[in-house]
């Protein structure tokens, strides 16, 4: 890939420019066009990407293309021509179609890294109005995520937010983590999923039932120790002198921050598995270190390290109370 430059196609005629302004709104259902346009405008996603050919400096065309944001001419990535872009408008229409089938409503959306990754959210009808000691409200969401930089497939699945502290958790179980690669059968697979949206709604309900169960199970010190070690690698059952000789100061500080979050959440929510899990999501939402760039913390919760930790911890907590 050395010495490759991106040669942009010739400027389009006036009518082609107008056509591009509305490209990506060529939908499976024209009735959704206005709703899609409104969603895109609301969340700053009213732009398209295109594949543009790559050439060597001597003018020789290569088998590679650049994926380009058309309005800013930002090159997100280079790839083979077999890569199939999934436009922001298509993601918006996907969420709208899910909304119509599931009785959801549009909640939010946005982008990371200048549009390299985009997301949109629906609020589902699944709500827990009173859970735990402080009677938390938990709201369910469906989140759709797409990348234009080749780093992530099209994905969508369930999310919940605990209103008391705005902790966010993305459920990435096999049933709810729908992932489709950017290949020629992308659109047909999306259609297949939409036929089974009712199943996904039921799976989200099962996750909420699991949360209620967690709020009824007392937590033990050994449970907390296992979770802290799983997240930070530090065994808090060691005495401080022994721990300082085995672990880095960085890891010890992370374990202390996590324990503080767990203590705060259990004080509010009760000394239960729900309080323990809420402590972890509080840590990954507010305290866990993330890269120093705009939107990095939210990106981590939706598609990065934080959501992986949340899911891993939920699986571990489930195994702990069953044993």
Number of C-alpha atoms within 10 A of each C-alpha: 9 5 8 16 14 16 15 13 8 6 8 11 9 9 8 11 12 11 12 16 14 15 17 20 23 12 15 11 10 11 9 17 19 11 14 25 18 14 23 21 12 13 15 13 22 21 20 23 24 18 21 18 21 22 19 15 12 8 11 9 14 13 11 19 21 24 27 23 19 15 12 11 12 15 19 19 15 20 16 14 14 12 17 18 23 22 22 28 24 18 22 27 23 21 23 22 17 21 19 11 15 16 12 21 18 17 14 14 20 18 19 16 14 13 22 21 22 24 26 26 25 24 21 23 15 17 16 18 11 12 19 22 17 14 13 17 15 22 19 24 25 27 22 22 23 28 23 27 20 18 10 17 19 22 20 25 23 28 22 24 18 19 13 14 14 14 20 24 28 25 23 19 14 9 13 20 15 18 18 17 17 20 13 12 11 17 14 9 13 15 11 10 14 15 11 11 16 13 13 20 19 11 16 23 17 11 16 18 12 14 19 16 16 23 21 16 15 15 21 14 8 12 16 19 16 19 24 22 14 15 18 16 15 23 18 18 13 11 9 11 8 9 16 13 9 13 13 11 12 9 15 20 13 20 21 15 15 24 21 15 23 24 17 17 25 23 14 17 23 21 21 22 29 28 27 31 23 25 23 29 32 25 22 28 22 17 15 17 14 17 9 8 9 11 14 16 21 17 20 19 22 21 17 14 15 26 22 18 18 26 17 15 21 23 12 16 21 14 10 16 14 7 5
